[in-house]
Amino acid sequence: MFYKESDGGYKSPMEGVQLKALAYGEKTMLCKFRIKAGKGIPVHQHPHEQTGYLVEGKMRFFVEGEEFSAEPGDSWCIPGDVPHSAEVLEDAVVIEVFSPPREEYL
């Protein structure tokens, strides 16, 4: 599967958050998120391993009692079934890989 960049095709699962599935296969999914400053991603968990890269903006993550401040160029990997949350300090663009793919994002 190949994906050609376009500005359309975003979903909005919550106010201030836009997401788009870029490319996906049987075992992985690549997504792009655009998240507005001041938005909080509430504590949640899912069975998918989540690996991310911050392209633009600033964020603060909370994972298993630890805090991680992310700036452009920083990356992370959150294991499946681990509660986590985030605060968006500046408008952010995030690229994330989920394994297995998240069906609700298709």
C-alpha positions in Angstrom: 0.0 0.0 0.0 1.2 3.5 -0.8 -0.2 6.8 0.5 0.1 10.1 -1.4 -0.1 13.1 1.0 -3.3 15.2 0.9 -4.9 17.7 3.2 -8.2 15.8 3.3 -9.4 12.6 4.9 -9.0 13.5 8.6 -11.4 12.3 11.3 -12.0 14.1 14.5 -12.5 11.7 17.4 -12.6 14.6 19.9 -12.6 18.3 19.8 -9.2 19.7 18.9 -7.9 16.4 17.6 -7.7 15.4 13.9 -6.4 12.0 12.8 -5.8 10.2 9.5 -4.7 6.7 8.8 -1.9 7.0 6.3 -0.9 3.5 5.4 -1.6 0.2 7.0 -1.2 -3.5 6.7 -2.0 -6.7 8.5 0.3 -5.9 11.5 0.9 -2.2 11.6 -0.8 1.2 11.0 0.8 4.6 10.4 -1.3 7.6 11.5 -0.9 11.4 11.4 -2.4 13.5 14.2 -2.9 17.3 14.3 -3.7 18.4 17.9 -4.5 21.9 19.1 -2.6 23.5 22.0 -4.4 23.2 25.3 -6.0 19.9 24.4 -5.7 17.1 26.9 -5.8 13.5 25.8 -7.4 11.7 28.8 -6.1 8.6 30.5 -6.8 5.6 28.3 -5.4 2.3 27.3 -5.7 -0.1 24.4 -4.1 -3.4 23.4 -2.0 -1.7 20.6 1.6 -0.9 21.0 2.0 2.8 20.1 5.2 4.3 18.7 5.3 8.0 18.0 7.4 10.8 16.6 6.7 14.5 17.3 7.0 16.5 14.1 5.9 19.9 15.4 4.8 21.4 18.7 5.3 20.5 22.4 3.6 17.8 24.4 3.8 16.2 27.9 3.1 12.5 28.3 2.2 10.6 31.4 2.8 6.9 31.4 2.8 4.6 34.4 3.6 7.4 36.8 6.4 8.9 34.7 6.3 12.2 32.8 7.9 12.8 29.5 8.2 16.3 27.8 8.4 16.0 24.1 9.7 18.5 21.5 10.1 18.2 17.8 12.3 15.2 16.9 11.5 13.3 20.1 9.9 9.8 20.0 8.3 7.3 22.3 6.9 3.7 22.5 4.1 2.9 24.8 3.4 -0.8 25.3 -0.1 -2.2 24.8 -2.6 -2.2 27.7 -0.6 0.5 29.6 -2.7 3.5 30.8 -1.4 6.8 29.4 -2.4 10.4 28.8 -1.0 13.6 27.3 -1.2 17.4 27.4 -0.6 19.4 24.2 1.4 22.5 25.1 1.8 23.9 21.5 -0.1 22.9 18.4 1.3 19.5 17.5 1.8 17.2 14.5 2.4 13.6 15.5 3.2 10.5 13.5 2.3 7.3 15.2 2.5 3.6 14.4 0.0 1.2 16.0 0.5 -2.6 16.2 -1.9 -4.2 15.5 -3.8 -1.7 13.4 -6.6 0.2 15.1 -9.8 -0.7 13.2 -11.6 2.4 14.6 -9.1 4.7 12.8 -9.8 3.2 9.3 
